[in-house]
Amino acid sequence: MIELKGRTKSAVVPSAAGLTILRLALQHKVDWSSNCTRGTCARCRCLVTEGADGLEGITDAEWDRMDPEEFEAGYRLACQAVIKDEAVMVKAENKPYF
């Protein structure tokens, strides 16, 4: 399961390997900030508070847009954070810069 917290709406949705946090948020109508879906705008930045080990590794697009300290604190770009393990509960909250 994935627990998503958007700007005003939250949802707990079934996990789906190969999909990104952003794709799941959009499919389930969670109001998640985003512009590009490619990792260039960084509006979809999120704080992963649980289950980071259920996600694929940090992508080059994320390294280009974010600081190492953000990754250490649990931040990812939702458009780049791909679910790899459906058995892991992931909790993510949309935390854009602005």
Backbone as JSON Lines, residues from 0, in Angstrom:
{"i":0,"aa":"M","n":[0.84,-1.18,0.0],"ca":[0.0,0.0,0.0],"c":[0.88,1.25,0.0]}
{"i":1,"aa":"I","n":[0.32,2.3,-0.53],"ca":[1.0,3.6,-0.57],"c":[0.07,4.61,0.1]}
{"i":2,"aa":"E","n":[0.59,5.32,1.08],"ca":[-0.18,6.41,1.71],"c":[0.35,7.71,1.13]}
{"i":3,"aa":"L","n":[-0.54,8.44,0.47],"ca":[-0.17,9.68,-0.21],"c":[-0.86,10.86,0.46]}
{"i":4,"aa":"K","n":[-0.1,11.91,0.73],"ca":[-0.69,13.12,1.31],"c":[-0.37,14.28,0.38]}
{"i":5,"aa":"G","n":[-1.41,14.76,-0.31],"ca":[-1.25,15.89,-1.22],"c":[-1.42,17.19,-0.48]}
{"i":6,"aa":"R","n":[-1.72,18.25,-1.22],"ca":[-1.89,19.57,-0.6],"c":[-3.12,19.61,0.29]}
{"i":7,"aa":"T","n":[-4.24,19.05,-0.18],"ca":[-5.48,19.08,0.62],"c":[-6.15,17.72,0.72]}
{"i":8,"aa":"K","n":[-5.67,16.73,-0.02],"ca":[-6.31,15.43,-0.05],"c":[-5.29,14.33,0.23]}
{"i":9,"aa":"S","n":[-5.7,13.34,0.98],"ca":[-4.86,12.18,1.25],"c":[-5.58,10.92,0.78]}
{"i":10,"aa":"A","n":[-4.8,9.87,0.53],"ca":[-5.39,8.6,0.11],"c":[-4.41,7.46,0.41]}
{"i":11,"aa":"V","n":[-4.97,6.32,0.71],"ca":[-4.19,5.09,0.81],"c":[-4.6,4.25,-0.38]}
{"i":12,"aa":"V","n":[-3.63,3.93,-1.23],"ca":[-3.92,3.27,-2.5],"c":[-3.08,2.0,-2.64]}
{"i":13,"aa":"P","n":[-3.54,1.07,-3.47],"ca":[-2.74,-0.14,-3.71],"c":[-1.41,0.21,-4.37]}
{"i":14,"aa":"S","n":[-0.38,-0.48,-3.97],"ca":[0.93,-0.3,-4.56],"c":[0.98,-0.95,-5.93]}
{"i":15,"aa":"A","n":[1.83,-0.44,-6.79],"ca":[1.97,-1.01,-8.13],"c":[3.42,-0.89,-8.56]}
{"i":16,"aa":"A","n":[4.12,-2.01,-8.6],"ca":[5.53,-2.01,-9.0],"c":[5.68,-1.41,-10.39]}
{"i":17,"aa":"G","n":[6.7,-0.57,-10.54],"ca":[6.98,0.04,-11.82],"c":[6.35,1.4,-12.01]}
{"i":18,"aa":"L","n":[5.41,1.77,-11.15],"ca":[4.8,3.1,-11.23],"c":[5.49,4.04,-10.26]}
{"i":19,"aa":"T","n":[5.43,5.33,-10.57],"ca":[6.01,6.33,-9.68],"c":[4.98,6.78,-8.64]}
{"i":20,"aa":"I","n":[5.48,7.4,-7.59],"ca":[4.59,7.98,-6.58],"c":[3.68,9.0,-7.25]}
{"i":21,"aa":"L","n":[4.22,9.83,-8.12],"ca":[3.4,10.84,-8.8],"c":[2.3,10.2,-9.64]}
{"i":22,"aa":"R","n":[2.62,9.17,-10.41],"ca":[1.62,8.5,-11.25],"c":[0.48,7.97,-10.38]}
{"i":23,"aa":"L","n":[0.82,7.35,-9.25],"ca":[-0.22,6.83,-8.35],"c":[-1.06,7.96,-7.78]}
{"i":24,"aa":"A","n":[-0.42,9.07,-7.41],"ca":[-1.16,10.21,-6.87],"c":[-2.14,10.75,-7.91]}
{"i":25,"aa":"L","n":[-1.68,10.9,-9.14],"ca":[-2.55,11.43,-10.19],"c":[-3.68,10.46,-10.52]}
{"i":26,"aa":"Q","n":[-3.37,9.15,-10.55],"ca":[-4.41,8.16,-10.85],"c":[-5.52,8.17,-9.79]}
{"i":27,"aa":"H","n":[-5.16,8.48,-8.55],"ca":[-6.12,8.44,-7.46],"c":[-6.58,9.83,-7.04]}
{"i":28,"aa":"K","n":[-6.34,10.8,-7.91],"ca":[-6.85,12.17,-7.76],"c":[-6.4,12.85,-6.46]}
{"i":29,"aa":"V","n":[-5.17,12.55,-6.04],"ca":[-4.56,13.26,-4.93],"c":[-3.93,14.52,-5.52]}
{"i":30,"aa":"D","n":[-4.2,15.65,-4.93],"ca":[-3.74,16.94,-5.48],"c":[-2.25,17.15,-5.21]}
{"i":31,"aa":"W","n":[-1.45,16.62,-6.11],"ca":[0.01,16.62,-6.0],"c":[0.57,17.65,-6.96]}
{"i":32,"aa":"S","n":[1.42,18.54,-6.49],"ca":[2.04,19.53,-7.38],"c":[2.94,18.83,-8.39]}
{"i":33,"aa":"S","n":[2.83,19.25,-9.64],"ca":[3.73,18.75,-10.68],"c":[3.53,19.59,-11.93]}
{"i":34,"aa":"N","n":[4.57,19.66,-12.73],"ca":[4.5,20.34,-14.01],"c":[4.98,19.45,-15.15]}
{"i":35,"aa":"C","n":[6.1,18.77,-14.93],"ca":[6.76,18.16,-16.07],"c":[6.75,16.63,-16.11]}
{"i":36,"aa":"T","n":[6.72,15.96,-15.01],"ca":[6.8,14.49,-14.87],"c":[8.14,13.9,-15.34]}
{"i":37,"aa":"R","n":[9.16,14.75,-15.55],"ca":[10.48,14.28,-16.01],"c":[11.59,14.56,-15.01]}
{"i":38,"aa":"G","n":[11.28,15.24,-13.91],"ca":[12.3,15.55,-12.92],"c":[13.0,16.88,-13.14]}
{"i":39,"aa":"T","n":[12.48,17.7,-14.06],"ca":[13.15,18.98,-14.31],"c":[12.58,20.14,-13.5]}
{"i":40,"aa":"C","n":[11.32,20.08,-13.14],"ca":[10.71,21.22,-12.43],"c":[10.83,21.1,-10.91]}
{"i":41,"aa":"A","n":[10.92,19.89,-10.39],"ca":[11.04,19.59,-8.96],"c":[9.81,20.0,-8.14]}
{"i":42,"aa":"R","n":[8.7,20.31,-8.79],"ca":[7.48,20.68,-8.06],"c":[6.87,19.48,-7.33]}
{"i":43,"aa":"C","n":[7.19,18.29,-7.76],"ca":[6.59,17.09,-7.16],"c":[7.39,16.56,-5.98]}
{"i":44,"aa":"R","n":[8.36,17.35,-5.51],"ca":[9.2,16.9,-4.39],"c":[8.32,16.41,-3.25]}
{"i":45,"aa":"C","n":[8.74,15.31,-2.64],"ca":[7.97,14.75,-1.54],"c":[8.89,14.25,-0.44]}
{"i":46,"aa":"L","n":[8.33,14.13,0.74],"ca":[9.03,13.58,1.88],"c":[8.53,12.15,2.08]}
{"i":47,"aa":"V","n":[9.43,11.2,1.95],"ca":[9.08,9.79,2.16],"c":[9.37,9.48,3.62]}
{"i":48,"aa":"T","n":[8.31,9.3,4.4],"ca":[8.47,9.1,5.84],"c":[8.5,7.63,6.24]}
{"i":49,"aa":"E","n":[8.15,6.76,5.31],"ca":[8.2,5.33,5.59],"c":[8.34,4.58,4.28]}
{"i":50,"aa":"G","n":[9.12,3.5,4.29],"ca":[9.19,2.6,3.15],"c":[10.12,3.01,2.02]}
{"i":51,"aa":"A","n":[11.09,3.85,2.28],"ca":[12.01,4.27,1.23],"c":[12.72,3.08,0.59]}
{"i":52,"aa":"D","n":[12.89,2.0,1.35],"ca":[13.55,0.82,0.8],"c":[12.67,0.08,-0.21]}
{"i":53,"aa":"G","n":[11.39,0.45,-0.3],"ca":[10.5,-0.13,-1.3],"c":[10.51,0.63,-2.61]}
{"i":54,"aa":"L","n":[11.41,1.64,-2.72],"ca":[11.52,2.46,-3.93],"c":[12.83,2.16,-4.63]}
{"i":55,"aa":"E","n":[12.82,2.36,-5.96],"ca":[14.06,2.26,-6.73],"c":[15.01,3.36,-6.26]}
{"i":56,"aa":"G","n":[16.28,3.26,-6.66],"ca":[17.3,4.21,-6.25],"c":[17.08,5.61,-6.82]}
{"i":57,"aa":"I","n":[17.82,6.55,-6.26],"ca":[17.77,7.95,-6.67],"c":[18.27,8.05,-8.11]}
{"i":58,"aa":"T","n":[17.54,8.8,-8.93],"ca":[17.87,8.92,-10.36],"c":[18.81,10.1,-10.63]}
{"i":59,"aa":"D","n":[19.38,10.11,-11.83],"ca":[20.24,11.24,-12.23],"c":[19.45,12.54,-12.22]}
{"i":60,"aa":"A","n":[18.18,12.51,-12.63],"ca":[17.36,13.72,-12.63],"c":[17.22,14.28,-11.22]}
{"i":61,"aa":"E","n":[17.08,13.39,-10.24],"ca":[16.98,13.85,-8.85],"c":[18.3,14.45,-8.38]}
{"i":62,"aa":"W","n":[19.42,13.8,-8.72],"ca":[20.72,14.34,-8.33],"c":[20.94,15.71,-8.95]}
{"i":63,"aa":"D","n":[20.42,15.94,-10.14],"ca":[20.57,17.23,-10.82],"c":[19.75,18.34,-10.16]}
{"i":64,"aa":"R","n":[18.66,17.99,-9.48],"ca":[17.74,19.0,-8.94],"c":[17.79,19.18,-7.42]}
{"i":65,"aa":"M","n":[18.32,18.19,-6.72],"ca":[18.25,18.22,-5.26],"c":[19.63,18.07,-4.64]}
{"i":66,"aa":"D","n":[19.74,18.48,-3.38],"ca":[20.99,18.39,-2.64],"c":[21.07,17.08,-1.87]}
{"i":67,"aa":"P","n":[22.28,16.57,-1.63],"ca":[22.44,15.33,-0.87],"c":[21.76,15.37,0.5]}
{"i":68,"aa":"E","n":[21.73,16.53,1.12],"ca":[21.09,16.66,2.43],"c":[19.59,16.39,2.35]}
{"i":69,"aa":"E","n":[18.99,16.71,1.22],"ca":[17.56,16.43,1.04],"c":[17.31,14.93,0.98]}
{"i":70,"aa":"F","n":[18.17,14.21,0.28],"ca":[18.02,12.75,0.21],"c":[18.19,12.13,1.59]}
{"i":71,"aa":"E","n":[19.17,12.63,2.33],"ca":[19.41,12.13,3.69],"c":[18.2,12.35,4.59]}
{"i":72,"aa":"A","n":[17.47,13.45,4.36],"ca":[16.29,13.78,5.16],"c":[15.05,13.0,4.7]}
{"i":73,"aa":"G","n":[15.14,12.31,3.55],"ca":[14.03,11.5,3.07],"c":[13.26,12.08,1.89]}
{"i":74,"aa":"Y","n":[13.78,13.15,1.29],"ca":[13.08,13.76,0.16],"c":[13.41,13.05,-1.15]}
{"i":75,"aa":"R","n":[12.42,12.99,-2.02],"ca":[12.56,12.45,-3.38],"c":[11.69,13.28,-4.31]}
{"i":76,"aa":"L","n":[11.9,13.11,-5.61],"ca":[10.98,13.65,-6.6],"c":[9.97,12.55,-6.91]}
{"i":77,"aa":"A","n":[8.7,12.84,-6.71],"ca":[7.66,11.82,-6.87],"c":[7.61,11.26,-8.28]}
{"i":78,"aa":"C","n":[7.98,12.06,-9.27],"ca":[7.96,11.59,-10.65],"c":[9.1,10.62,-10.95]}
{"i":79,"aa":"Q","n":[10.08,10.57,-10.08],"ca":[11.24,9.71,-10.27],"c":[11.27,8.53,-9.3]}
{"i":80,"aa":"A","n":[10.49,8.61,-8.23],"ca":[10.48,7.58,-7.19],"c":[9.58,6.42,-7.62]}
{"i":81,"aa":"V","n":[10.19,5.37,-8.14],"ca":[9.48,4.22,-8.7],"c":[9.32,3.14,-7.63]}
{"i":82,"aa":"I","n":[8.11,2.61,-7.52],"ca":[7.83,1.52,-6.59],"c":[8.53,0.26,-7.1]}
{"i":83,"aa":"K","n":[9.36,-0.36,-6.26],"ca":[10.01,-1.6,-6.67],"c":[9.49,-2.8,-5.88]}
{"i":84,"aa":"D","n":[8.98,-2.57,-4.68],"ca":[8.53,-3.67,-3.82],"c":[7.12,-3.36,-3.31]}
{"i":85,"aa":"E","n":[6.14,-4.05,-3.87],"ca":[4.75,-3.81,-3.5],"c":[4.43,-4.22,-2.07]}
{"i":86,"aa":"A","n":[5.28,-5.05,-1.47],"ca":[5.03,-5.53,-0.11],"c":[5.4,-4.49,0.94]}
{"i":87,"aa":"V","n":[6.16,-3.47,0.56],"ca":[6.6,-2.45,1.51],"c":[5.59,-1.3,1.54]}
{"i":88,"aa":"M","n":[5.14,-0.92,2.74],"ca":[4.25,0.22,2.91],"c":[5.07,1.49,2.73]}
{"i":89,"aa":"V","n":[4.67,2.33,1.79],"ca":[5.36,3.6,1.53],"c":[4.42,4.73,1.92]}
{"i":90,"aa":"K","n":[4.97,5.7,2.67],"ca":[4.22,6.9,3.02],"c":[4.97,8.1,2.46]}
{"i":91,"aa":"A","n":[4.26,8.94,1.7],"ca":[4.88,10.1,1.07],"c":[3.96,11.3,1.15]}
{"i":92,"aa":"E","n":[4.56,12.46,1.4],"ca":[3.81,13.71,1.49],"c":[4.4,14.71,0.51]}
{"i":93,"aa":"N","n":[3.55,15.34,-0.3],"ca":[3.99,16.35,-1.26],"c":[4.54,17.54,-0.5]}
{"i":94,"aa":"K","n":[5.79,17.87,-0.76],"ca":[6.47,18.98,-0.07],"c":[7.24,19.8,-1.11]}
{"i":95,"aa":"P","n":[6.53,20.56,-1.95],"ca":[7.23,21.37,-2.95],"c":[8.01,22.49,-2.27]}
{"i":96,"aa":"Y","n":[8.94,23.06,-2.99],"ca":[9.76,24.16,-2.48],"c":[8.95,25.42,-2.26]}
{"i":97,"aa":"F","n":[7.9,25.59,-3.04],"ca":[7.11,26.82,-2.98],"c":[5.64,26.53,-2.92]}
